[in-house]
Amino acid sequence: MTYEQLLEIAKERQLTQQQIIRMLKDLIIHNETYLISRINRGQHSGFDDVLLQAQPALALAISVLEEQTIGND
């Protein structure tokens, strides 16, 4: 799916900021668990590198959303 298609689905679901933050945190945990299992099996792929690069961006997105949430209180 494209970014635009995914965004439309997210808007239709009417997710709150707190739900989005929780989902992003869960995604980080899922990705870390996946990467650790790959390392433990001695496996590595280009997808693993993509996840490693994306993890900090997910954390930054969470931080931005949390700051916006605090600012709206």
N, C-alpha and C positions, 0 to 999 in steps of 0.2 A: 504494500500500500504506500501511497505517497504521503508526504507530510500533511498536505492539505486534506486528504481523506481521513487520516488519523485525527487531525484537529477537529474535523466535522463530527466524527464519532464522539470525541471527548466532550464537545459542546452539547451534543444531544444527551449525553449522560448527566449533564449538569453537575459535574464534580465540584466539590468545595475545595478551597485551598488546602485545608487540613487533609482531605482525602488524597489529593494529589501528592502532598508531602509524604504521607504514609506510604503510598504506592511507590514513590521514588526511593524511599528508604528501604522498602521491601525488595525493590529491584537491585539495589546495591548489595544487600545481604545475599540475594539469590545469585548474583554474578560472582561474588566472592566465594560462595560455597562451590559453585561450578568450577571456578578457576583452581581452587584448592584441590578439588577432586581430580582435575586434569593433571596437576603437578604430582599428586600422590600416585597416579597411574603412569607417570613418566610420559605423558602426552602433551603435545603443544601444536597449535595451529595459528594461522593468521587471524582467525576469529578471536582467539585468546588475546592477541595483541590489541585488537579493536576494543575488546571489553576493558582491558587495562587502561587504554587511552580514554575511554568514555567515563570510567568511574569518577575521576575528579570533576568532570563536567556535571555529572549527576549531583555530586555533593555541592557544587557551586549553585546549581539550580535550586536545590533545597534551601540553601542559605539565603538566596535572593527571595524566595517565596516566604520564608520565615520572617525575614526583615519586613516584608510588605505586610504580613499578618500582624506583626507587632505594631507597625505604623498605623494600622487601621483600627487598633483597639482604643 
